[in-house]
Amino acid sequence: MTPVAAMTAARPRAGAGEPGAAPAEPLYVWLFLAALAFTVFSGHTGLMGLPLSPDRPLLAFAVLLLLLDPERERLRWRSFYVVAAVTILWTTLSWVSSGALTDSLKFFALFDRVAMPLAMFPLGALIFATEHRRELLLRTVALLGIYLGFTGLFEYLRVGALVWPGYIMANPGTSTEIRAGGPWLFPEPLGLVANLAVFASGLLVRTTKSLLWRVVGVLGLVGGLVASLVSMVRSVWLALIVAGLVLGLIVPRLRRWLPLLLVASAVLIAAVLVLSPEFRDVLVARITTERSVYDRQNTNEAALRIVAQLPLFGIGWGEFVNQSLLWVRQADTYPMTTVNIEIHNVFLSRAAETGILGALLWALCFATGPLLGLLSTPRTASARHWKLLGLAAFFIWFLPSLSSPNPYTTPNYLFWLVWGIAARGILVDLPPAPAVPAGAAGAAADDADLRPRTPA
C-alpha cells in the first residue's frame, strides 16, 4: 500500500480481537475535526502567539487526503454544484468590479462566507460517511459546548484567571462588559455555535452507546445553554426557543416532555433573576436596548436604497462599509447611530452588494441543496436524527441572519456541514437499501446511508 493510501484508507473494522471496537478512521477525518475546532480562534491566533491560524492548512490537507482516498464514496450529480459555482463566480466578479483586489478582508470574507460554506455541504456528506464518524463530530461539538459554556460564564463574571485564551479578557474593546464573546470576541458567534451545541449534544446523548460520552453530551448541552444565555443576543435566544419548540412539537418523544420542560425552564429563569439582581438588570437592559435596533434600521434602509438604484450589480462585494455614508440617511422617527458597519441582514446585504441576481443565487444554493436534503424522506434512524439536527440548524442560522451580517467562520462552516450530512441521501451515490424481513425494519438499517424514499 502506498503512503497516501495508508493515510487515507478508511476501514470500518474493529480492533484486533475486540468485536465492536471503534473502527480505525482515516487521517483526514481527524484533521478535518481539528480544523473545525481551530476555527473558533481564526483571526485571533496572532494574539495567542501563533504565526498562522492552523485551521486553514489543516482543512486543506484534510480535503486533499479525502480526494486521494480511492475508497471514498462518489457524489451524485446535483444542480446544486452548478448553482454554487455560478454563485462563487458572480461574487468574485462583484469583488473584482469594486477595484479592491488587494483588500485581503474582502477575499477572506468571500472565502469564509460563500466559498467554504458551499463546499462544506458536499464535504459533510463525504467525510462523515459512517455512524462512528458522525458521532465523532457530535463529540467534537459537545466538547466545544462545554468549553464555550465554561469560558463564556467566567468571561461574563470577569473571572479572567479561568478564561482561556487570555486574549479574550485582554481585549475589552471588542469583548463587551455585559456580554460574553468567547474566543471570537463577539457575542453572536458564541451564541450561534452554543445553540448548535445544545442540539448536537442532545443527539449525542440520544444515540451514543458510551456512558462517558453520554455524560459529555449532557455537559455539552448545559454548556451550550449557558453560553447562549451569557452571549446576551436576543436573536440567538429567539432562534434557540423556536428551534426547541419546533423539534419538541414534531418529535413524539420530546412532545410528551415539552410542557414539563417549559415549566422547568420558566422556574429556572425566574430563580436566576431573583437570586441575581445584577444579572436581572443586565438582562432587562439587553431586552430593552434600542440602539442596536436603530443600527439595523439604518443599514437595512440604506440597503433598500442601493437595491432600488443599482438592482443588477449592487455596489460591489464588501463595499457597504466603505460606502455607507453615501447611502445612510437620517430617519424621521429614529436617530442615526453607527454607520460604518455592515448591513445587518444577510439577504439584504447580498442584494445590495452583489445585486438581486447575487441574492437570488445565494437563495437558490440553499433551495437546491440543504432544503432538498431536509425535505427528502429518511429511511434510517440515523437519517431521521440528522435531519432533525439540520432542521434545528436552519432556525438557529436563519433567524439571526435576519438581523446580522453573520460573517463568522465557525457557525457558517458548521451549519452547512450539518446540512450536508442530513442530505447524504441525495448527495452520495449509494447502493440500493438491502431487503429487510417483515417485522425487522429497524434492526437491519444501514447506519452509513441517509437515503430518501425516492431518488431526488
LOBAMAR-53073 format. One record per atom (N, C-alpha, C): x, y, z. Coordinates in steps of 0.02 Angstrom, whole numbers, plus 50000, padded with zeros to 5 digits. Example, Ala and Ser with C-alpha at 12.3 -4.5 7.8 and 13.67 -1.06 7.14 Angstrom:
506604971650390/506154977550390/506604983550390/506424988850354/506844994750357/506455000250394/
***
This chain:
500434994050000/500005000050000/500445006250000/500265011149959/500655017349955/500565021350019/501035026050033/500945030250093/500295034150093/500105036850034/499475040550031/498885036050047/498885030050017/498325025450030/498305023550103/498895022750133/498905020850204/498605026350247/498715032650229/498445038150268/497705039150257/497475037750196/496785039450180/496295033550184/496545027550185/496095021850182/495655021650244/495015020650233/494535020150288/494275013050292/494445009650345/494235002650353/493775002150413/493125001050402/492665000550458/492724993750493/493334992350519/493434985950552/493554987150626/493424982050665/493544982550737/494274981350752/494474983150812/495164982050833/495304974650838/495944972850842/496144965950844/495854962350904/495454957350889/495184953350944/494664956950986/494404962550963/493924966351002/493294967450961/492824962950962/492204963850924/491854970250946/491634974150897/491264980150912/491694986150929/492354985450927/492794991050941/492714996450888/492885002550906/492815008150859/493255006950798/493005008550738/493405007550678/493995012350675/494515010250639/495085014650628/494915019650574/494875025950591/494655030950544/495255033850505/495135036050444/495685038950404/495915045550434/496515047450417/496815053450445/496425059650429/496115059850370/495765066050351/495175067650396/494875062450426/494325063750472/494575067650533/495135065450561/495415068750620/495665075750603/495975076550545/496215083150525/495635087950515/495095085450487/494515089550475/494205091850541/494135087250588/493865088950654/494305094050690/494965093050684/495435097850715/495355104750683/495285104850616/495195111250582/494565114850606/494015111150614/493395114150639/493495117150708/493845113450752/493965115850820/494375122250819/494875122650775/495315128550774/494985134550742/494425133650706/494105139450676/493845144350729/493735142050791/493475146550843/493995151950859/494635150650843/495155155650856/495375159150793/495055157650737/495265160450672/495235168150675/495765171250651/495795178550652/496115181350714/496195177050766/496475179550829/497075175350852/497315170850810/497865166550831/498505170550841/498565176350809/499135180650821/499165182950893/498575183850924/498545185650995/498745179951040/498765173851012/498985167951050/499715166351038/500045170550998/500755169450984/500885164650927/500365163050888/500445158550831/500515162650767/501005160950725/501105164850663/500555163650611/500215158050616/499715156250566/499145152450599/498535153950579/497965150250605/497975143150578/497965138050621/498035131050597/497435128550558/496855131750563/496255128750534/496295128250457/496565133250424/496575133050351/497045127750323/497675127250345/498095121850319/497845114950338/497565114150398/497285107750417/496705105850372/496285110650358/495705109450315/495925107550244/496415111250219/496655109950151/496955102950146/497345100950196/497655094350196/497135088850202/496625090050244/496095085150251/495715084050186/495555089450151/495195088850087/495635085350035/496275086850035/496735083649988/496745076050000/496805073950062/496825066850077/496155063450061/495615067050071/494965064250052/494935062949977/495155067749938/495135066949865/495595061349841/496135060149878/496605054849859/496395047949884/495875047649924/495655041249952/495275037349898/495545031649876/495205027849823/494555024549847/494455024249913/493865020749939/493315025649960/493415032049948/492895036749967/492275035649924/491715037749949/491095037349910/491105042449854/490655041649807/490615046249750/489975050249755/490045056649737/489465061149739/489025060149678/488385060649687/487915060649632/487885067649602/487725068049538/487655074549506/487045078149532/487145084349553/486595088449578/486645095449546/486075098449536/486065105249509/486385110149559/486405108249621/486715112549673/487425114549653/487815109949624/488505111349608/488575116849556/488125116849507/488135122149456/487945128849488/487415128749528/487195134949560/487735137649607/488055133249645/488585135349691/489175138349653/489365135149598/489925137649558/489765144549529/489165145349503/488965151849475/488945157149530/488705155249589/488675159949645/489365162449665/489835157849670/490525159649687/490825164049633/490705162249569/490965166249513/490665173249512/490015173749522/489675180249521/489935184649578/490015181649638/490265185549695/490985187749683/491385183349652/492075185249636/492095191049586/491675190849536/491635196249487/491415202749521/490965202149569/490745208049607/491315211049647/491735206649675/492325208949712/492815212349664/492935209249607/493395212149558/493145218949534/492495219549524/492205225849499/492275231449549/492365229849613/492445235049663/493135238249660/493595235249622/494255238049614/494695237449675/494565232549717/494945231749779/495235224749784/495595222649732/495865215949731/496405214849784/496705220249808/497225219649859/496935219549929/496275220249935/495945220350001/495865213050025/496295210950071/496275204050095/495645202650135/495365207750167/494755206650206/494185204450161/494135207350101/493615205350054/493725198250030/494355196450018/494495189649996/494295184550048/494495185650111/494325180850163/493575180750177/493255186550168/492525186650176/492195182350123/492435182750061/492155178550007/492295171150021/492895169750046/493085162850060/492665159850116/492595163550172/492275160850231/491515161350231/491245166050193/490515166950193/490165163750134/490545162650080/490235160050019/490555153449997/491195153549980/491515147749950/491525141749997/491795142550057/491875136850102/491215134250130/490745138450150/490095135650170/489775131350116/489805133550053/489525129549999/489915123049990/490575123350000/490975117249994/490845112450052/490665115150110/490535110950169/489935106250157/489485108350114/488885104250102/489065097450074/489425096850018/489615090049995/490145086850039/490585090950070/491105088050114/490795084450173/490265087250201/489925083950256/489675077050237/489395076550176/489135070150153/489685065050142/490265067250117/490805062650101/491215060650162/491405065450203/491855063950258/491495060050313/490885061950330/490535058750385/490055053350358/490375048250328/490005043150291/489765037450335/489985037050397/489785031450440/489515034250506/489165030050541/488875032150605/489425034050654/489975030450653/490515032050700/490815038850686/490915040450623/491195047050606/490705052550626/490065051350616/489585056450635/489565057350710/489675051950747/489705052650820/490335056550840/490885055550804/491485059450818/491355066950811/490965068750760/490785075750751/490355078250809/489865074150829/489445076150886/489865076950950/490345072450959/490785073051017/491165079651015/491425081350956/491805087450949/491385093550966/490775093750941/490335099450954/490125099651027/490015093851057/489845093651128/490415096251171/491025094151155/491605096751191/491675104251181/491525106551121/491535113651108/491005117351150/490425114151158/489905117051200/490125117751273/490475112651298/490745113051366/491235118751372/491695119251325/492205124551326/491875131451323/491395132351277/491075138851270/490665140651332/490335135751362/489955137051422/490395139251480/490945135651489/491415137251543/491745144051531/492015145051471/492365151251455/491885157151455/491285156251425/490805161651422/490565163851490/490445159051534/490195160751601/490715164751640/491335162551639/491845166051678/492065172551644/491985173051579/492095179451546/491565184351568/490935182051569/490385186351591/490475188651663/490715184051706/490825185751777/491475189451788/491865190451734/492515193951737/493015190451782/493015183851781/493505179851817/494035177851766/494495182451754/494965181651700/495435175751707/495585173751769/496045168251781/495785161651754/495125161151745/494815154951721/494605155351648/494815160551614/494635161351543/495245160051500/495175155551451/495715154051405/495445154251334/495815157051287/496475160451292/496415167251327/496985169751350/496995175951387/496795181951347/496855181651280/496675187451240/495945189351246/495525184651267/494805186051274/494695191551325/495045191251381/494965196251433/495415202351421/495905201551377/496375207051366/496145211851312/495555210651283/495295214851229/494595217351246/494535221551298/493875223851319/493525228151267/493905230651217/493595234751166/493125230751122/493255224251114/492825220151071/492425215151113/492695213051169/492325208551214/491955212951264/491305213851254/490925218751293/490875216851366/490745221751408/490735220551480/490115216851503/489565217651470/488955214451493/488775208351452/489195206651404/489065200751362/489705196851352/489645190351345/490225186251331/490305185451256/490925185451233/491065184551162/491485178551147/491755175251200/492145169151189/492755170551146/493025165451115/493645166351075/493545170651013/492925171950993/492805176350936/492825183750955/492765185151021/492725191951047/492075195451029/491605191851000/490955194550983/490415189751009/489865192551036/489365188151067/488985183751018/488855186250958/488415182550913/488675175750892/489305175050869/489545168350851/489565163750911/489705166550970/489675162451031/488985159451039/488465163651031/487775161151039/487575156350984/487785157650922/487595153250867/487885146250876/488535145850891/488845139350899/488585135950962/488465139851015/488195136951077/487505133951064/487085137351025/486425134551010/486485127850973/486935127650924/487015121350887/487285115950934/487725117850981/487995112951028/487445110051072/486935113951088/486375111351128/486045105451094/485895106151030/485535100950994/485995095150974/486615096750955/487095091450939/487245087251001/487315090451058/487445086751120/486845082451139/486245085151128/485645081151140/485625075051096/485825075751033/485835069950988/486375064951010/486935067451034/487455062951060/487185058851119/486845062151165/486545058651222/486055053351198/485675054951146/485155050451121/485445044351085/486025045151052/486245039851007/486875036051030/487295039051072/487915035651089/487785029651135/488225024751129/488185018851172/488675019251230/489055024651232/489565025551284/489295029751341/489345027351401/489125031151460/489535037551467/490195037051455/490625042951461/490395048451413/490275046651350/490085051751302/489365054051312/488965049951344/488295052251362/488345057851415/488795056951462/488915062151512/489195068451479/489665067551432/489935073251395/489375076851357/488915072951329/488355076051294/487915080251339/487785077751399/487385081651447/487745088051465/488395087551478/488785093551495/488825098351437/488875095751375/488885100051317/488225103651308/487675100251322/487015103451318/486955109051368/487165107751430/487135112951482/487595118651465/488215116951443/488685122151424/488435126551368/488105123351318/487825127251263/487285132051286/486855129751332/486335134051359/486635139951397/487145138651437/487475143951475/487795149151428/488165146651378/488505151151331/487995155251291/487445152151271/486925155751235/486635161251278/486525159851342/486235164751387/486695170751398/487345169351412/487795174851428/488025178651366/487865176051306/488005179951246/487565186251243/486985185951275/486525191551280/486325194151211/486195189551164/485975191451097/485255189151088/484805193951078/484095192351077/483915187651019/484205188750961/484045184450904/484285177350916/484835176550952/485085169850969/484595166451017/484345170051066/483855167051111/483225165051074/482985169451031/482375167950993/482475161750950/483065161250917/483195155450875/483215149050915/483505149250975/483535143351018/482835141151039/482415146051057/481735144451079/481325141551021/481365144750962/480975142350905/481205135350884/481865134350880/482115127650860/481895122450911/481925124050975/481715119351026/480975117751022/480565122851011/479835121751006/479665117550945/479975119050889/479835115350827/480005107950836/480605106550861/480785099550872/480365096350926/480195100250977/479785097551030/479085095651006/478835099150956/478165097750931/478145092050880/478685091050843/478665085950790/478975079350812/479335079150867/479635072850891/479195070150948/478875064450938/478415061850990/478745061151059/479365058651060/479705057651124/479795064251161/479955069551123/480045076151154/479375079451169/478875078151127/478235081451136/477925079751203/478035073551226/477755071551291/478065075451348/478695077351339/479055080851392/479045088451385/478785090951329/478825098051315/478495102351368/477875100951392/477585105151444/478015105451507/478285099751528/478705099551588/479345103651577/479645102951517/480245106751503/480125114251503/479545116351477/479385123451476/479295126151546/478945122351588/478835124451657/479505124751695/479915119551686/480555119351720/481005125051698/480995126751634/481395132251608/481165138951638/480505139851641/480235146051670/480425146751743/480385141151781/480555141351852/481305142851861/481715139751820/482435140751825/482625147951809/482335150751756/482475157751738/482245162451793/481645161151820/481395165351874/481845165151935/482095159151950/482535158452008/483185162351998/483465161951937/484085165651922/483975173151929/483405175551905/483265182651907/483175185051979/482875180852021/482775182752091/483425182552130/483825177452118/484445176452156/485005181152133/484965183652071/485495187952045/485205194352017/485105199352060/484835205852036/485275209051983/485945208051988/486395210951939/486275207951870/486185201351867/486035198151803/485355200551777/484885201351823/484225203651802/484265210551770/484665214951799/484735221651771/485055221451702/485555217251694/485885216651629/485395213851577/485015208751598/484535205651553/484005210651530/483745214551577/483245219551560/483545224851513/484175226651527/484505231551484/484575228951413/484755222651406/484835219851339/484165219151303/483655217151339/482995216251308/482705222851285/482835228151324/482515234551309/482965239351269/483585237351255/484025241851218/483755243151148/483825249351125/483565251251060/484115253151010/484725254351035/485255256650990/485395251650935/485445245150953/485585240150901/485005239650851/484405241050874/483825241050828/483895246750778/484115252650803/484215258250758/484775256750707/485305253450730/485845251450684/485565247350626/485145242550643/484865238150592/484395241950546/483985246250575/483525250150533/483905254550484/484425257950508/484815262450465/485155258650408/485495253250424/485855249550372/485385245950324/484835243250350/484365239850307/484015244650259/483845250550284/483545255650239/484035257750186/484665258350205/485185260050156/485245254550103/485205248350125/485245242750078/484675242950028/484075244650050/483505245150005/483595250849955/483905256249976/484045261749929/484535259349875/485035255549895/485525252949846/485175248349796/484755243849821/484415239149777/483965242849728/483645248249752/483205252049708/483595255649653/484195257949668/484585261749620/485065257449579/485325252049609/485805247749574/485575240449581/485005238749551/484715232149563/485105226349533/485455227449478/485765221849444/486435219849475/486875224549485/487555222949508/487705225049580/487295229349609/487435231749676/488055236249677/488335237349736/488905241949742/489575238149745/489545231449743/490165227649744/490255223849810/490535218049805/490625213649863/491045217049917/490765217349978/491125220150035/491185227650035/490805231149992/490895238349985/490445242550030/489965239550064/489495243850101/489835247650156/490285244450193/490635247950248/490995254050221/491285253450161/491655259050131/491195264550105/490585262650085/490135267450053/489525269250095/489505266950157/488895267750197/488685275050204/489165279650210/488985286650219/488615289450158/488695286250101/488345288450041/487615286250039/487445281350080/486785278250075/486355278850138/486665279850195/486285280450257/485985287450263/485355287850282/485015294250289/484705294750359/484645300950383/484315302150446/483555300950439/483295296350479/482575294850477/482185299850519/481545300350506/481115304950544/480935302250613/480935295650620/480665292650682/481185289350726/481825288950705/482335286050747/483015289150729/483485289050776/484115292650765/484595288850720/485075292550693/485625289450656/486165287650707/486345281250709/486845278950757/487485277250718/487785271650732/488395269550697/488235268250623/488645270850578/488525269750507/489065265550474/489675265550499/490215261650469/490195254450491/489625251250480/489535244150496/489215240750437/489225234150438/488925230350384/488165230450388/487855228850333/487125228150332/486925222450377/486465223650422/486295218650472/485715214250449/485795211450391/485335206550364/485705203150306/485835196650313/486235193150264/485935193750194/485285193150189/484965192950124/484955199950091/484815205150131/484855211950104/485575213750086/486045211250125/486745212550111/486955209750044/486745203550030/486905200449966/486605204449908/485975206649917/485635210349864/485965217149852/486165220649906/486465227249899/487165226949870/487545221849889/488245221649868/488355217749803/487965212549791/488055208549730/487455208749683/486965212949698/486385213649656/485845208449672/485265209649643/484705205049655/484875198049630/485245197649574/485435191149549/485885187449598/486345191049629/486785187949679/486385185249738/485885189149760/485465186849816/485045180749796/484785180849734/484385175149711/484825168949704/485435169749681/485885164049675/486025161049744/486135165349794/486265162849862/485665159049888/485055161749877/484455158249899/484365151649861/484545151649797/484485145549756/484965140149780/485555142149805/486015137249833/485685133549890/485345137149933/485005133849990/484425129549965/484055132049916/483465128449892/483655121949857/484205122049818/484395115949781/484845111349822/485055113449881/485485109449923/485165107449989/485275111450041/485015109750107/484265108650110/483885112850075/483155112250078/482925105550049/483205103549992/483025097049963/483215091350010/483805092150042/484015086950089/483545086350148/483315092050175/482865091950233/482175089350214/481985090350150/481315088050128/481305080750108/481885077750094/481895070750075/481705066450135/481385060750120/481135056450173/481675051650197/481845051650261/482375047150287/482155039950288/482635035450280/482485028250283/482795024850343/483205028250381/483525025250439/483445029750499/483575026950558/483535030950619/484065036450618/484665034850594/485195039850590/484995045550544/484675043950488/484455049150441/483945053750475/483475050750511/482975054850545/483305059550597/483775056850634/484105060850685/484465066850654/484825065750600/485215071150570/484775076050533/484225073850507/483755078650476/483445083150529/483315080450588/483065084550643/483595089550665/484215087350669/484755091950687/484835097350632/484765095250569/484795100050514/484225105150517/483635102850538/483075107450545/483195112450601/483465110050657/483635114650712/484165119650688/484665117150650/485195121550625/484905126950579/484375125350543/484075130350498/483815136250539/483435134950591/483145140350631/483705144150668/484205140550692/484755143750728/485135148550682/485185146650617/485545150850569/485095156250539/484475154550522/484045159050483/483825165150523/483575164150584/483305169850621/483835175150638/484425173250664/484935178350675/485185181550610/485155177850554/485385180650491/484935186250466/484325186850494/483885192350476/484085198850510/484505198350561/484695204450599/485445204950608/485835201650565/486555201550571/486875200050504/487495202450492/487855200450431/488115193350435/488135190450495/488355183550507/489005181950468/489545185450484/490165184350446/490635179150476/490395175350526/490845171350568/490975164450539/491615162550540/491835156450507/491525150150537/491585149250602/491375142950633/490635141450622/490175145850639/489465144150627/489305143050554/489585147050509/489445146050438/489685139250414/490265137150436/490515130550418/490075124950447/489925125550511/489565120150546/488865119150519/488505124650506/487815123950482/487785120350415/488215122450368/488205119250302/488465112050306/488905110750352/489155103950362/488595099350386/488225101750435/487655097750462/487145096550407/486995101650368/486515100850313/486765095750262/487415095650250/487685090750203/487615083650228/487725082550293/487635075850322/486905073850318/486455078550332/485745077050329/485515075550258/485885077950208/485695077050138/486085071450104/486405067050142/486795061650111/486375057550061/485745056750075/485325052750032/485255055449961/485335061949952/485275064749885/485955066849857/486485066549897/487145068649876/487605062949856/487555057349891/488045052049883/487755046349841/488165043549798/487965037949756/487995031549798/487425029849828/487395024149874/487075018149840/487265012049862/486945006049836/486225005649860/485805001749827/485115001049850/485084998349921/484565000349957/484484997950025/484354990450024/484654986550070/484544979350072/483824977650091/483594972050065/482934969750083/482914967950157/482374969950191/482304968750262/481694964450274/481754958950311/481164954750325/480634958650362/480014956650352/479464959950386/479554959350461/479414964950497/479474964850570/480174966450594/480654967050549/481344968450571/481624974650535/481174979350519/481384985150479/481914989250513/481864989950578/482344994150614/483004990650627/483004984050629/483604980450651/484144980350598/483954980450534/484454979650482/484614986150445/484414991750474/484544998150440/485284999450436/485495001750377/486205003250366/486355010150392/486725010750446/486825017250477/487265021850436/487585019250384/488005023550343/487605027350290/486985025350279/486595028150225/486055032750252/485955038250217/485415042850231/485035043750166/484585039350150/484265039150084/483565041950086/483355045650035/482655047250028/482285041150002/481635041050009/481245035249985/481275034849908/481285040549876/481335040549803/481915044849783/482255043349726/482815047449705/482605054649695/483035059249718/482865066349712/483125068849644/
***
